[in-house]
Amino acid sequence: MKRTGYIEEITESWIGQNVVLQGWVARRRDLGKLIFIELRDRSGTVQVEIEPGSAAFANAEKVRAEYVVEVEGELRLRPEGQRKEGLGAFELVARRLEVLNEARTPPFELDAGERVSEDVRLRYRYLDLRRPEMFRNFLLRSKVVAAVTRFLDQEGFLNVETPMLTKSTPEGARDFLVPSRLNQGEFYALPQSPQLFKQLLMISGFDRYYQIARCFRDEDLRSDRQPDFTQLDLEMSFVGQDDILDLNERLLRHVFQSVLDVELPSPFPRLTYFEAMDCYGSDKPDLRFESAFVDVTDLFRGASFKAFADAVAAGGSVKVLRAPELTRKQIDELERVAKQNGARGLAWLRRDADGFGGGISKFVEAQREQLLSRTGVQTGETLLFSAGEWRGAVEALGAVRIALRDLFDLAAKGPRFHIAWVTDFPQLDRDPETGKWTYMHHPFTAPHPADEQYFGTEQQGRIRAQAYDLVLNGFEVGGGSVRIHDPKVQTRMFEAIGFSEAQAREKFGFFMDALEYGTPPHGGIAWGLDRLVMVMSGASSIREVIAFPKNNRGSDLMAEAPGPVEEAQLADLGLALRRD
């Protein structure tokens, strides 16, 4: 029999009517003369009452949790004292109950939710996804994709699919390699992003492209990262950076308004990479709370406090962060965070009635009045210091800032969402292992024209990229750039990162050839769709918004992947395993 509708569609207009519902038994209560079932479908739950004289009673005695059933009966209001808001006001009095399928006892109580071990939940992911909160996450995700698609269609974008099997190219993470059976000894790579293909589409004259793209990166995992993930990928021709940022702001405002009824600001705030790092110690700062650093480098130039004075003399910085009142145990924990992020320690002061006490107070008497004035620290509050080479000092204090956020729930005092652009990233960076120049984003990012003069000089580190990241609540949810469209500039970029002409042609010969055939100015962005939905939904992990994710060891516990393959499959590919 056809069901009347989803449970969430029940309204008072259904009262007194014959209604058919289908779903799973969430729980069953047997009171002897009456049996109550809580029936669940993807949209919600409703109470079903089965009376002793009913033809449904015999089957109701048999059902257990997670049985699949069809129930037919009369919908009515529950007794006045038992009514709850929403669907809790209704109950279905069953005339017929049909068991569509039985179920084994589930390995965990679905109501226990995230209190259940994540490995257990991932092993039985199909059961975990029955939880209403999980369905809400995926309903949100579906609505986000629909809103994106509607907007980009109206803006003249073409939805184009790019290859899943392509060539291994250096893009910052390890590739997942796929051996070729027809070309033994050679390998495809799964795409880390559609970067080159979307630029080729611009060369092809498609002008505006987008794709909900599957991407793959063989890198260490964390709560906001997966080896296979989804991104919104888009590219535009005949545009500059402001054009791209404007379109993405309009798109994201449309998504938040359509899906969450949340109005984002217009325009989004912008910080340069240097401003973000210098004030917050991160290129993806959480701006729901302020707690910006105060620079006190000048106060300790030539000062008697040797630790800070030496850092300044070596060209470093001294930064201070104002914090709430802290116990010694809390300070020790924050110092551990600072050391984990490269600092030698974490100097501190506590404001008291006379000035400062504790920590390094006896070493900073000469700077007391200026520290009080610049920081605005109040009695009982704490000042936390980081000193050393600029980048190391700000990154360590940035990690402490985030630890303070979590310790005192500082973000809860700010807006639900805070979005901003971080712009003007360095074009080049030093590889910490080799000391050689490498790209910060990817080698196809256009430099600021005024900075091109530094290519090939000792001042390459001064080159600013026309690159930008979209930062939401401390997460990078999007990143992109204006691309290099001049083949001469592309050659200089390859040279800057140490590629010989032969190496560049081996990796990117087809792309370098394409640039020679009339490439328009173009640029784009990729949104991390999983990460965006995670933040929008309030989920604690990206795995809560991916239907069948890997665990933090990169394993699919349900499908038992990765796993071994048969020797015959390896032989077809011309491969043999080396067993250590």
N, C-alpha and C positions, 0 to 999 in steps of 0.2 A: 504494500500500500504506500502511496506517496505521502511523505511527511508534509505536515501543514506549513512548517518553516523551521528556522533555527530558534533556539530557546530565547536568544536576545530579542527576537521579534515579537515575543508575547506582549500583548497589550490588553487593556480592559475590554476592548472590542471582541476579544476571543472568549470572554466569560460566558459560560453556558453553552458553548459550542463543542462539537465533537472534534478533538484535536489529536493528531498523530505526531509523536516525537521519536527521534532515533538518536542513540548515543551510547555512552558507556556508564556503567554503574560506578559512581564515585564512592558511595558508601550505602550500607543497608542496615536498618534497625528493625529488629523483630520484637514487637511488643505483645506477641501471642495472638491477640485478637486483631491487631493491625500490623501491617508491614509498611515501613516508610523507606523509599529509595531516593537518594539524591542522584538525579540523572544529569549527566554532563555531555555537552557537545562542544564544538570548537568555540562557541560564542558565549557560553555561560552554563549555569546549573539551575535546576528547578526541582522542587520536591514533588515526588509522586506518592500518593497514598493508595494502598491496596487493601480493600476491606475483605473480611472472611468469606462473604457470600459471592465475591466476584469470581468470574471465570479466570481472572489473572492470578488468583491467590496461589494456586499450585505451582506455577512457574516462578512466582515471586519468592517462594520458600527455597527455591534451588539456586537463585542467582547469588553471585559473589562479586567482589570488587573487580572491576574492569571487564565484566561480561558485556558483550555488545547486545543491546536490546532495542525492540520497537515497542512503544507503549501507546495505546489508544484509550482515550477517555474524555471526561468532561472537565474543562478548566473552570476553576472557581477561585474566589478569594479565600485565603486562609482565615481562620478565626481571628477576630480583631486583635486580641492580645498577643497573637503569635506572628503578626505581620512584621516584615522587615522592609527596608527600602528596596526599590527596584523589583527584581524578580522574586525577592523574598516575600512579596505580597501575595504570590500565586501558588496554587498547587494543582496538580492534575490527578483526578480521581480515576484510577485505571479500571477499564472494563476488559481490556485485553493486554496481555504482556507476552511478547514472543522473544525467545532467546535466539538471536541471530548467530551468535558464536560464544563459546565458553572461553575462559581465560585461566591460565595458571596463576597462582598467587604471585603478585609482583615482588621482585627482589628488594624493593624499598617502597615506603609510603610516599605517594606522590605529594601529599600535603606537606611532607617534611622539606621539600624543595632543596634550597642550597645548603641545608644542614646535612644533607647526604653527601658522602664522599664524591668528589667530582669524577674520579675514575669509575665509580659504580654508575653514576649518571650517564657518562659517555659510553660505557659498555652496553647500556640499555637505552640508548639515546631516543629510540622511538617511543619509549615510555616517558622519558623526561620531557619530550616535546608535547605530551598531553597536558602538562601543567598550564593552567590559564595564563600565568605570567609569561610563559614562553610563547604561547600563541600571540599574546599582545605584542611581544617584540617583533614577531615576524609579520604581523598585520601592519605595524608601524613601518617596517622595512619595505613591504610591498607598496605602501602608500607613498613613501619617499621616492621609490623608483618611478611610480606612476606620475608623480608631480614633476620630477625631473624631465621625463619623456614629453609630457604635455608642453612644458615651457620651451624646451629646446626645439621641438617640432615647430612651434609658433615663431621661433627665432630663426628658422631657416636652416637648421642643422640636419645633416644626413646621418642616419645610423648605419655605419659600415663595420663589418666584422673583419678582423685582421688575423693572420695565421697563428695557430697554436704551436706548430712545429716550425722552428726558425733556426737561425744561426746563433751560436754562442758569441756574445759580445760583452765587453766589460762595462757593467752598469752599476757597480758598487757592491753587489752581493754575489754569492755563488749561484751558478745556474743549476737547474735540474736538467740532466742530460738524458737523451733518449737515443739509444743505439739504432742505426739503420740496418735493416736486414738486406735491403737491395744494394746498399753501398757499404759493405762490411768494413769496419775499422773507422767509420765516420759517424758523426753524431749530430742529431738535432739538439736544440735547447728549447725548453719551455720558456715562454716570454716572461721576463721580469716586468715588462710593460710594453705597450705597443709603440714605443717612442719613435723608432725610425719609420715604421709604417705610416703613422699618422702624419709625419712630416712629408713622406712621399705622397700622401693624399693631397697635401697642400700644393706640392709641385705639380700634381696631376690636375689641379684646378678645381678640386671639390669645394674649396673655400671655407666650409664649415662642417666639421665632422664631430660625431660623438659615438661612444660605445660604452655599454656596461661590460667591462672587460675582465676576464679571469687572468690573474697574474700569479707568478710562481717565483719564490726566492728561497734558496736553501740557506737559511740563516738561523741563528739562535732565537728561541721563542720567548715571549713574555705575554703579559695579560692583554696587550693591545696589538699582537702580531701573530700571524699564521703563515705556514709555508705556502698555502694556496689561498688566495684572497680575491676580493672583487673591488674594482675601482671604476668610478665614473671618469672616463677619459674624453677630453675634448680638445679641439685645435681650431684656430681661426686664422685666416689670411688677411693681409692688408690692415693690420692692427698694431698698436703699441701697447705698452704695459697698462696704461690707464684704461684702455678699451676692454682688455681682458678682465681686469679687476672689477670694472663697472658691471660687466655682464654677469660675473660670478656672484657679485653682491646681490643683484636683482634675482638671480636664480636661487640663492640660498634664502633670501627673504621670502620668496614664493614658496619654497619647501616648508619653512618653519610656519608660515602663515596658514598654508593649506593643511598641513598634517597635525600641527600642535596648537594652532591658533595663537602663536607667539610672534610678536612683532620685534624684529631685529633692528638695530639702529641703521640710519642712513646718513652719511656713508659710514663704513666700518672704520674704526681707529687704525692708524698705521704706525708702526715702529720700524726703524731700521734694525738690521741685525746687530749693529754695535750698540744701539740704545737698549735693545732687549737683553743682550748679554751684560752690558755695563750696569743696568738697573736691577735685573732679576736673575742673572746667572744662567739663562736658558734662552735658546732660540725658539722655544715654544712656551712662553711664560703663561702661568695661570693668573689671569688678571681679574678674577672674581674678588680677590682681596688685594690690597695695595702692597704694603711691606716692601717698598723699593729700598735698594741699598743707598747709603750715603757715602760719597767718596771723601775720605779724610787723608788721602795720600800726602797732600801738602803739609798737614799738621805734623807729620813724622819725618819730614826731610831733614836730616841732620839731627834728629832727636836723640835723647839719651837712651831711649828704649831701643836697644841694639837690634832686636829681632825685626821690628818694623822698619827701623832706619836702614838696615842692610837690604831689606826687600826693595825699598824705594831707591836706594843708591844703585841697585842692579837693574833699574828700569821698570820695577814692578809697581804694584798698586796696593793700597790698604783700603778695604771696604768694611763698612759696619752695617749691621742689620738690627733694627729695634725689635725686641721680642717681649712677650708678656713676662710676668714673674715666673721664674723657673726654679725648680728644686735642683739640688746638686745631681741627683740621679738623672733628671731630664737633661741637664747640661752634658753629663757624661755620654748619654745616648746620642745627643746631637754632635758631640765631638767624634763619636764613632762613625756617624754618617759623613762628616767632613773628611775624615781619614780615608774612608772607603772611596771618596771621590777625589783623592790626590792631595789633600792638605796634610801638613805635618801635625796640625792640631787645631784647636778652636779657642782663641783667646776670648775672654768675657769680662764684663763689669756689671755690677748691680747698682742701680741708682738708689741712694739712701738720702736721708734728710740733709746730710752735709755735703753731698756730692756723689762720690762713688765708693763702693766697698767691694771686697772679694776679687777674685781673679787677678787681673793685672793692674789693679787700682793704684798700687804704690809706684808704678812705672809711668803713669800718664797724668801726674798731677799738673804738669805744665800745660797740658791740653784740655784740662777739665772744663773750663768755661766754654771753650769753642765746641767741645763734644756735646755739652748740654744744649747749647744754642742750636747747633746744626741738626741734631737728631730729635730734639723735643722730647727726650725720654722722661717718663714720669716716675715718681717715687715707687719703688718696688719692681719696676720693669728692668729688663736686661738688655745689654748691648753685646752683640756677638761679632767678632772681628775675623777677617780673613786677609792674609797678607802674602804676597809673592808675585810671581809672573802673572800678568793681568788675566789671561784666559783661565789658568789654573785656579787663581784666587776667586774669580767670580763664579766659576762652575761649582767649586766646593761650597761656597756660600749659597748658591742657588739650590743645591741639594738640601742644605740645612733649611732654607726657606720652605721647601715643599714638606720637609719633615715637620716643621712647625705648623704648617697648614693642617696636616693630618692629626697632629697632637691636640690642637685646639679647635679643630673643625672651622677654621677661619673662612673657608669658601662658602659655608652655609650662611654667613652674614651678608654675602654679596648677592648679585643677580643670579638667577638660575642658569643663564647662559651668558658668557662673555666671548665675543668673537673679535678678532683683530687680524690684520695683515702684518707679517714681518717681511721686510723688503731689503734690497741691497746686500745680499749675502756676498761673501768673498767668492770671486770666480775660482780661485785656486786655494789649495790647502796643502800643508805638509803631511805626508804619510808618516804616522808616528813610528812605524817599524823601519822604514827605509830612509826617511828623511827627504825623499824626493817629492817634487811637486805632483799633485794629483788634482782632480776636479772635486769641488764640494758637492755639486748636484749631479751633473752628467756633462760629457764633453760637447754637447750641442747647444749649451746655454750661451746666449749672446752677452758680451761684456758691455758695460756703459761705453759709448763711443769715446768719451773723453779719457777713458783709462786704457784704451788699446795701445797707447804709446809705451806701456810698461811691459808688454809681451817681450819675452826674451831678455829681460834685464833682471838685476838683483831685486828690483822693486815689484816683481810680479804679484806679490802678496797684497799690493794696494789695489789691484783690479777689482772693481765691483761688478757683480753679475746683475743682469736684469732678471733676477729671480725673486720669487715671492712664495711664502707659505701662508696658508690659512690656518689660524690657531683658534681652537675652541676649547675653553675650560682647561687649558694646559695640554691639550692634545693637538698634534699636527694632523688635521683632517684633509688637507689639500696642499699640493705643491706644484709649482710650474715655473715657466720662464718664457721670455721672448727668446726665439731660437736664432742661431746663426744662419743667415741665408746667403751670405757672401762666401764663395768657396775659398777665397784668399784668407779671410778671417778664420774659417774652419781649419785651414792648414796651419795657421799660426797657433791655434788652440791645441792641435795635436802635437805640434813641436814643443809647446810649453809644458806638456805633461810627459815629454820624453819619448814620444812615438817617432820612430824614423818614418820616412815616406813609405818604405816597404811594409812596416808594421801597420801603418794606417790603412794602406790599401788592402792588406790581408784581412783586416777586421771590417773595414767599412768601404771597400772599393766601390761597391754598387751604389752606395749612398753618395760618395764623393763625386762619382760620375753624374748622378742625378742632379746635384747642385749646379752643375754646369749648364743645365738646360732651362734656365729662366725660372729661378725660385723666388716667389713673392716674399715680402716680409711676413712673418707669421709667429704665432706663439700659442700657448695653451696651458692646460693644467690637468692634473689628475686628482680626484677626490678619493680618499680611502673610504669607500662606502660602508664597509663593516665598522670601521672606527667611528664614523659619523653617526651611524644608527646606534652604536653603543652609547655614545654620549647623549644623544637625544632621548634614548629610552631610560637612561639612568642605570644601565647594567654595569656590573662590576668588572666584567671581562668581555673581550671580543667574542669569546666562545658562546656567550649567551645570545648572540644575534646571528650566528652561523649555524645552519641546520645540522650539519654533520662535521664538526670541527675535529682537529687533532688536539691531543693533550700537550702539556708543556714539554714533552719529550718528542714531539712530532709524530706520535703514533695515533692511528685510528683504532681504538680499543674494540669498537663494535665490529668493523670489517676485518680486523687483525691485519692492518696494513701499516708499514711495509711488511712484506713477508718473502719467503724464499720462492724461487721459481725452479722448474724442472730443468735438468741438464739439457734436454732436447731443445728447450726454448733458447738456452744460451748458445747451443751449437748452431741454431738457425741464424743467430746474430754474429757468429764468428767470435764469441766471447768465452772466456774461461775464468773462473774465480781463483784468485790467489789466496790461499788459506794460510794465515800466519799461525 
